Structures are given as structure tokens and as C-alpha cells.
Amino acid sequence: MRESDVVSLHCPLFPETRGIINSDALNLMKKTAFLINTARGPLVNEHDLADALNRGAIAGAALDVLSEEPPRPDNPLLSAKNCLITPHISWATKEARARLVDIAADNLRAFIAGKPVNEV
């Protein structure tokens, strides 16, 4: 945390990872560092991050996930300085969407052939 220019979260949400990015972690970061979260919203304590951004403790944040989606109007990150929030679409690359369509088509062909896969 002390040496990174960018901290990017790619971990699951477990009780022990909830709030892993909090004021203690953010205070370790360089003032020129950026936080990226494309994993799970509750990994980040949103009030602590908004505070860190607003007082210039870190340079910025890019978030594709929040603790509540869609966010409430009073979410402090919506008005935080240097905070970019995307609508939970970072997974939606052209390649990922093509793979999703291919899987759906394969499932449909298998079902029509009487050999369904991925049954729930």
C-alpha cells in the first residue's frame, strides 16, 4: 500500500475482506496513488474513501462496484473529488459479451437436441 501507484482490487467478498480498504489502508497510500475496485463494493468503506479523496490523501479512485447498486443519492462517493464511478460494466468487454452469447447459443442447441446442459 505504501509503495503502489495503483491499488486494484480483484478479490471475493468474505467477512474477512469486507471493509479491507478503510481509513487505515487509505492512510498508508501515497498521495499520488489511485484505487480501482472492479471486484465487490463492500470491500471498500465508502465513507473512508470519500474522506480520503476529499482531503487529498490519495489522488483518485475508479469504481465499477459500490456497496449498494444503484447507489443511494446520499452515497458520499457520488460527490467525492476525483472519483469515477461506472455502472458495474467492467466485465462487458466485446470478448466477454461474445463468449456469453456463444455459451447461450450452445445451451440452446443442446436443449433442442434433447441433451440440456447447465441445468438449474
Secondary structure, DSSP 8 states (H G I E B T S, - for coil): --S-SEEEE-----TTTTT-BSHHHHHHS-TT-EEEE-S-GGGB-HHHHHHHHHTTSSSEEEES--SSSS--TT-GGGG-TTEEE--S-TT--HHHHHHHHHHHHHHHHHHHTT---S--
